[in-house]
């Protein structure tokens, strides 16, 4: 352990820099050694919630001056951080859990620091996104995914976003809070048999991971009162698209191709359609040429 601590201490930690420090998403043991080193060196720790962060630091035997910086005061507090950096301070920023600036405050802070010509240093750590991906186990997927984060709290907008997710053949990662999870589950039922991996309270004592059809998610939640408690990370699995034996394309792929052809050159439309739908590029290219030819003939 001494060698590990020494390795962290030998890193360079410049003054006058903002350190975006990832913190555990539930398990205090998931803190990075470099994160501990940065927090011990910081002159100020800016944070989303001072009470929460004070408790976190105490867990590691650290006591630091705290500066509140959250979604309601980020623009104003960012200028205070910039001033302290210009004075040569090291300032660490932490959100309540995970990586700041990713579905958490911090992005406007980084923008202000960068605009002032000052340095931002990422200090990575625990992530519910990668934690869930590592246990989703979708055989044969190509590693491509969309991170959608928290969908809209407004029902109509959220339903529209779910439709977009359903039309995309790639995996999609979502986050949701306990008080909105049942509403999201009702909307995700529209995805039918599309596989869903649910991560509840990842890394915590009552961690739960389940894999089920999207249409069965609400019933899974309602099967136990405890299941609507805690934070959620969700993976909508890649769409399994089977081309017919004669090489024909499914209707959804052709609709996507038509939309892309209306705005883009053939090669670009085909390339994007292949990525979105996972259909064979050659078949899409043939279909695109046939559609362009038919449109040209109708124009004549």
N, C-alpha and C positions, 0 to 999 in steps of 0.2 A: 504493500500500500504506500510506503514511503516513496518508492520509485514512481508510482502513478502520480502522487501529489507533486513530486519534483518535475515531472513532465509538464503538468499544467502551469507550474510556476515559471518554467523556462520560456513560455510563450511571451510575445511582445504585447504589451497593453498600453498603447499611446495615450497621453493626456489630451484633453480637449476633444474627446471622441464620445459619441453616443453608442452604447452597447445595447443592442436589442436581444434581451436574454430570455430564452425559452425556459419555462418552469414546469414542474410536474403537473400532469392532468389529473392527479388524484393520489398517487403513491409518492411520498416524500423521498423514497430511495431512488427515484428516477431522475434526480437532479444530475446534471453533468459536472464533472470536475472543473472544467473551464468556467462554467457558470458560477460555481462557488468561488473560484479565484477572482472573477470579475466583480461579483457582489462584495467580496471582502476588500477589494481595492477601490470600489466606487466612492466618490465623495458624496454623491446623492443618488438615491434610488427613486426614480419617478415610477408611479404605479397606478393601476386602475382603481384599487381600493386600499387605502392606507391600513385599515384594520386587518384585512386579509393578508397583506404583504408583511405587516409587522409580525403576525403569527408565523408566516412562512420563514422569515429570517430567524426568528427565535428558535425554530426547529433545527436550524443549522448553527446555532450559537452566534448569530450575527446581529448587530444593532447598528442601523444606519439612519441618517436624516432622510425623511420621506417627503416626496412632492406628489400631490394628487394630480393625475392626468388621465382623464376619462373622456367618454364621447361627448359630454356636455361642456367641457372646458378645454378641449384639446388644442384649439387654435391659440387661445390665450396662454395656456401653460407651456405650449411649445416655444413661445418666445422667451419664457423664463429659462427653459432648458438651453436655448441657443445662447443666451447671455452667460450662463454658467459655463458652457463649453468654451466660449470666447475668453473666459477668465482662466482657462486651462484645466477645468475640472473634468474628471471622468464621471459621466452620468450613465447609469444603467436604467433601462426601462423594462418593466415586467407587467404583463396583464395578469388577470386572476389565475389563469391556467393556460398552458400551452405556449404557442409562439405569438408574440404580440404582432399586430398588423395583419394577422390571418383570421378573419371573422372576429377580430378584437380590435380595440383602439390601437393606434400606433402609426398608421399610414400617413396621417397628416403631420405627425411629429417628424417622421423621417423626411417628408417633403420639405418641411421648414428648415431642418438641419442641413439638408443637401443644398437648398437654395442659398443658404448662408455660406456655402463653400466649406462646410465642416464634414468630418468623417463619421460614417455609420458603420458599425462592426456587428455582423450577425453572430450570435452565440446559440447554435442549434440545440435541440433537446427533444423531449417527449412530444409526440404528436398523435392525436386520435386518428388522423387521416391515415398515416402510414401504419399505425398499429392495426387498424381494421383491415387495410389492404393485405397485410401479412397473413391474416387468418381467414380471408375470404375464400381462397382456394378454388378460383374458377379455372378449371383445366383448359389450357390452350389459349388463354387470352393473351393479347399482345402487349399488355402493360399500359395501354393508352386509357386515360380516364379524364373526365371533366370534374372539376371541383366546383360544385354549386353553392356550398356552404349552407347558410340558412335561407330557405325560401321565404317568399313574401308572407307576412302575417295576415294579409288581406285574402280572403277566400277565393275570389274570382281570379286575382293575379296568380295566386299559388296554383290553382287548377290549370291555368294557362302554362305555367312553368313545368308542371308535371307532364302535360301533353308534349312539350318540347323535349323533355327527358325521354319520353316514350318513343319519339321519332328518331332519337340518336342511338346508333348501334353501340356506342362506346359505354364503358362503365361510367357511373356517375356517383360521386361522393357527396353526401348531404350531412348536415348537422342539425340537431333540433333540441329544443328545451323541453322539459317534462310537461309544462302547462299547455304546449301546443302539439304534443306528439300524437294524440288521438285524432286531431283534425288532419294532420299530415297523413296518418295511416288511412283515413277514409279516402283521401285524394289519390294516394298511391295504389289503391285497389283497382284503379282504372288501368294499371299496367298488367293486370291479369296474372298470368303464369310466369312473368318475368321474375327471375330469381333475385331475392333481396337478402343481404347479410346485415343483421342488426347487431350493433355493439352498444350495450348499455353499461354505463358506469365503468368504462374501460380503465384498467390498472387498479381499480379500487377493490375493496374487500368483497363486494357483492357483484363483481363483474359478471356479465352474461353476454354470450355470443350465440346467435341463432341464425339459421339459414332456412328460408321458407319462400313460397311464392308471395309476390307483392299483395295478391288478393287475400292472403291469409294473415297479414300483419295485424290488422285490427283485432281479430279473434285472439291472436297470440298475446297482445297487450292486455286484453280483457280477461285472459285466463288466470291472472294473478294480480291482486291489488298492488303488489310491489313493482310490477313491471312498468307502470307509468311514472315511476320516480327515477330521478337521476338524469344525467346528460346522455344524449344519443349521438352516435355516428352511424350512418347508413350507407351501404353500397348497393346501388342498383346495378346488377351484373350486366355485362355486355349482352346485347341481343344475339340470340342464336338464329342466324339466317341461313336457311337451306335453299340453295338454288335447285330448280327442277332438273331432272335428268337431261333434258334437251338443252340446258344452258339458259333457259328463259329467266327473266328477272321478276321478283315479286312486285306487287302493285305499289307498295310503300317506296321501294327503291326508285321506281319509275316516276312517282310523284316528286320525290326529292330531286331527281335528275331534271325534270321539267322546270322546277323552280330555279335551279342553278343555271340551266341553259338560257333562261330568260334574261340573266344578268351577266353571264360570263362566257368567254370563249370555250369551245368544245373541250380542249385538253384540260383546262383548269376545272371546268364543271365535272368532267369525268373523274379527275383525281380526287376532288373533294367528295364527290358522291361515293366513291369507293371507300374512302376513310370513314364516312358517316354511316354507311349502310353495310359495310363488309361484303358487298357483292363483287363478283369478278370484274376487274377493270376492263378486260377485253370485251365482255358482254355489254358492259355499260357504254363502251366506246362505239360498238356497233349500233346500239340503241340510239345513242346521241346522233350519229350520222343519219340514221333513218328518220329521226324526228326533225332534224334540220332540213333534210331533203323534202319531207312532206310539207313542212312550213313554207319552203321556197316555192313548191309547186302550187300551194294554195294562194300564195302572193301573186303568182303569174296569172 
